[in-house]
Amino acid sequence: MNDSTKIRKEEDGFDKKVLAIIPFVQGYVKHRLYTAETSGIIPRNMYKTNGIIDDAIVKLYEKYKNKIDAIDDLKLKLFALVSDNLDELYKKEEFHKNTVSTSKMLERELTLLKENYAMDLDSDLLLPEELDDISYHQNDREGPSVLYADAEKNIISVLDIYDSRKELNEENRVALNKIYNWLPFETSNILDLFVFGKLNYDEIAEIKDIDRVEVKNIISAVSKNFRKNLN
């Protein structure tokens, strides 16, 4: 085998691996864009799932072609790149303020979650003594649910927060959406990597460059908040 043939085969192998990992990131990117649109962070239909992924793939080739061969490693690198792209997009559209490290932001958000605050429709934080569950003012809710049916099912299934044999009633559906919408930016991103990206604690920790324990604590705290208000 001459050198040019070997190079072509190596390139073909890398291309096939990239194509194989694209489906893993599509659900995560699609959901992050959808929630950003329905939350008013970005205009509808301005950004496309494939566009975000394509930009990340270009960077993947630039940074890691002929440097990383294992498909699992490439998958994590692509997740990290699309996550970074989405972070930058969000900051450009919504978060025009001084940034802090992901670790510091998560530490602050986790403190709120552990204190079991809940949020009413006017974005006021209510202490547990004032609000035992998220049902407060549920009937006053305006506008459609942010989460589509498949997203609700995925969250319930992956976090195991509700009896999957039972259909969500309207009250529980409103509660689930209110809790999800209340989640701070980095917390919801960790959750989406876990639920829609189907990544484990170690993989998310590597992608976000934080400690595995932080990831576990975030998922645990979010799950407890969901479970408390849905059952």
C-alpha positions as CSV (number, residue, x, y, z in Angstrom):
1,M,0.0,0.0,0.0
2,N,1.5,3.3,-1.0
3,D,1.4,6.4,1.2
4,S,-1.4,8.2,-0.7
5,T,-3.7,5.2,-0.5
6,K,-3.0,4.9,3.2
7,I,-3.8,8.6,3.7
8,R,-7.1,8.3,1.8
9,K,-8.1,5.3,3.9
10,E,-7.2,7.1,7.1
11,E,-9.3,10.1,6.0
12,D,-12.2,7.9,5.0
13,G,-12.0,6.2,8.5
14,F,-12.1,9.6,10.2
15,D,-15.0,10.8,8.1
16,K,-17.0,7.6,8.8
17,K,-16.5,8.0,12.6
18,V,-17.6,11.7,12.4
19,L,-20.8,10.7,10.5
20,A,-21.4,7.9,13.1
21,I,-21.4,10.3,16.1
22,I,-23.5,13.1,14.6
23,P,-26.8,11.4,15.6
24,F,-25.7,11.4,19.3
25,V,-25.5,15.2,19.4
26,Q,-28.6,16.0,17.3
27,G,-31.2,15.5,20.1
28,Y,-29.2,17.7,22.5
29,V,-28.7,20.6,20.1
30,K,-32.3,20.4,18.8
31,H,-33.6,20.6,22.4
32,R,-31.3,23.5,23.5
33,L,-32.3,25.5,20.4
34,Y,-36.0,24.8,20.9
35,T,-36.0,25.9,24.6
36,A,-34.0,29.0,23.7
37,E,-36.5,29.9,21.1
38,T,-39.6,29.3,23.3
39,S,-38.0,31.2,26.1
40,G,-37.4,34.2,23.9
41,I,-33.6,34.0,24.1
42,I,-33.2,33.7,20.4
43,P,-35.6,34.5,17.5
44,R,-37.4,31.5,16.1
45,N,-35.9,29.8,13.1
46,M,-32.8,32.0,13.1
47,Y,-30.5,29.1,14.0
48,K,-30.7,25.5,12.8
49,T,-29.6,22.3,14.5
50,N,-27.5,21.2,11.5
51,G,-25.8,24.6,11.3
52,I,-24.7,24.4,14.9
53,I,-23.4,20.9,14.4
54,D,-21.7,21.7,11.1
55,D,-19.8,24.6,12.7
56,A,-18.6,22.2,15.4
57,I,-17.6,19.6,12.9
58,V,-15.4,22.1,11.1
59,K,-13.6,22.8,14.4
60,L,-13.5,19.0,15.1
61,Y,-11.5,18.5,11.9
62,E,-9.3,21.5,12.5
63,K,-8.4,20.5,16.0
64,Y,-8.5,16.7,16.1
65,K,-8.1,15.1,12.7
66,N,-5.1,12.8,12.8
67,K,-4.8,13.4,16.5
68,I,-7.7,11.5,17.9
69,D,-8.8,8.1,16.6
70,A,-11.1,6.6,19.2
71,I,-14.8,7.2,18.3
72,D,-15.8,7.6,22.0
73,D,-13.2,10.4,22.3
74,L,-14.4,12.1,19.2
75,K,-18.0,11.9,20.4
76,L,-17.1,13.8,23.6
77,K,-15.0,16.4,21.6
78,L,-18.0,17.0,19.3
79,F,-20.3,17.4,22.3
80,A,-17.9,19.8,23.9
81,L,-17.7,21.9,20.7
82,V,-21.4,22.1,20.1
83,S,-21.9,22.9,23.8
84,D,-19.4,25.7,23.5
85,N,-21.1,27.0,20.3
86,L,-24.4,27.1,22.1
87,D,-22.9,28.9,25.1
88,E,-21.5,31.5,22.8
89,L,-24.8,31.9,21.0
90,Y,-26.7,32.3,24.2
91,K,-24.2,34.9,25.5
92,K,-24.4,36.8,22.3
93,E,-28.2,36.9,22.3
94,E,-29.0,37.1,25.9
95,F,-26.2,37.2,28.4
96,H,-24.4,40.5,27.8
97,K,-22.7,40.6,31.1
98,N,-19.4,39.6,32.7
99,T,-19.0,35.9,32.5
100,V,-17.9,33.7,35.4
101,S,-16.5,30.2,35.3
102,T,-18.8,27.3,34.8
103,S,-17.7,25.9,38.2
104,K,-18.6,29.1,40.0
105,M,-21.9,29.4,38.3
106,L,-22.8,25.8,39.0
107,E,-21.8,26.2,42.7
108,R,-24.2,29.2,43.0
109,E,-27.0,27.5,41.1
110,L,-26.6,24.3,43.2
111,T,-26.9,26.3,46.4
112,L,-30.3,27.5,45.2
113,L,-31.4,24.0,44.2
114,K,-30.4,22.6,47.6
115,E,-32.4,25.3,49.4
116,N,-35.4,24.1,47.4
117,Y,-36.6,27.4,46.3
118,A,-39.5,27.5,43.9
119,M,-40.4,30.3,41.4
120,D,-43.8,31.8,40.8
121,L,-45.0,33.3,37.6
122,D,-43.7,36.7,38.5
123,S,-40.2,35.3,38.8
124,D,-40.1,35.8,42.6
125,L,-38.3,33.2,44.6
126,L,-40.4,31.7,47.3
127,L,-39.1,29.8,50.4
128,P,-40.3,26.3,51.1
129,E,-42.2,27.7,54.2
130,E,-44.2,29.9,51.8
131,L,-44.6,27.3,49.1
132,D,-44.7,23.6,49.8
133,D,-45.0,22.7,46.1
134,I,-44.9,24.2,42.7
135,S,-48.7,24.2,42.3
136,Y,-48.8,27.8,43.6
137,H,-50.6,29.9,41.0
138,Q,-50.4,27.1,38.4
139,N,-53.8,28.0,37.1
140,D,-52.6,31.5,36.4
141,R,-50.0,30.3,33.9
142,E,-50.1,31.9,30.5
143,G,-48.7,30.6,27.2
144,P,-47.9,27.1,25.9
145,S,-45.7,24.6,27.7
146,V,-42.0,25.0,26.7
147,L,-41.4,21.3,26.6
148,Y,-42.8,19.2,23.8
149,A,-44.3,15.7,24.6
150,D,-41.2,13.7,23.8
151,A,-39.0,16.0,26.0
152,E,-41.3,15.6,28.9
153,K,-41.2,11.8,28.5
154,N,-37.4,11.8,28.2
155,I,-37.0,13.8,31.4
156,I,-39.4,11.6,33.3
157,S,-37.8,8.4,32.0
158,V,-34.1,9.3,32.4
159,L,-34.5,11.0,35.9
160,D,-37.1,8.4,37.0
161,I,-39.2,11.1,38.7
162,Y,-42.7,9.9,38.0
163,D,-44.5,6.6,37.5
164,S,-44.1,6.0,33.8
165,R,-47.2,3.9,33.7
166,K,-49.4,7.0,34.4
167,E,-50.1,9.8,32.0
168,L,-49.2,13.3,33.2
169,N,-52.3,15.3,34.1
170,E,-52.4,18.9,33.2
171,E,-51.4,20.0,36.8
172,N,-48.3,17.8,36.7
173,R,-47.5,18.9,33.2
174,V,-47.6,22.6,34.2
175,A,-45.4,21.8,37.3
176,L,-42.8,20.0,35.2
177,N,-42.6,22.9,32.7
178,K,-42.4,25.5,35.5
179,I,-39.6,23.7,37.2
180,Y,-37.7,23.2,33.9
181,N,-38.1,26.8,33.0
182,W,-36.9,27.9,36.4
183,L,-33.6,26.0,36.1
184,P,-30.7,28.4,35.7
185,F,-28.7,28.4,32.5
186,E,-25.8,26.1,33.3
187,T,-27.9,23.8,35.4
188,S,-30.3,23.2,32.5
189,N,-27.4,22.6,30.2
190,I,-26.0,19.9,32.5
191,L,-29.5,18.4,32.6
192,D,-29.9,18.4,28.9
193,L,-26.5,16.8,28.3
194,F,-27.6,14.0,30.7
195,V,-31.2,13.6,29.4
196,F,-31.0,14.5,25.7
197,G,-27.3,13.9,25.1
198,K,-27.5,10.6,27.0
199,L,-24.1,11.2,28.6
200,N,-23.0,9.9,32.0
201,Y,-21.6,11.9,34.9
202,D,-17.9,11.4,33.8
203,E,-18.6,12.4,30.2
204,I,-20.4,15.6,31.2
205,A,-17.7,16.5,33.7
206,E,-15.1,16.1,30.9
207,I,-17.1,18.2,28.4
208,K,-17.8,21.0,30.9
209,D,-14.4,20.8,32.6
210,I,-15.9,20.4,36.1
211,D,-15.7,17.7,38.8
212,R,-17.8,14.6,38.4
213,V,-19.3,15.2,41.9
214,E,-20.6,18.6,40.8
215,V,-22.4,16.9,37.9
216,K,-23.9,14.2,40.1
217,N,-25.0,16.8,42.7
218,I,-26.7,18.9,40.0
219,I,-28.6,16.0,38.5
220,S,-29.6,14.8,42.0
221,A,-30.8,18.2,43.1
222,V,-32.8,18.7,40.0
223,S,-34.3,15.2,40.2
224,K,-35.4,15.8,43.8
225,N,-37.1,19.1,42.9
226,F,-39.0,17.4,40.0
227,R,-39.9,14.4,42.2
228,K,-41.1,16.5,45.1
229,N,-43.5,18.5,42.9
230,L,-44.8,15.7,40.6
231,N,-45.8,13.2,43.3
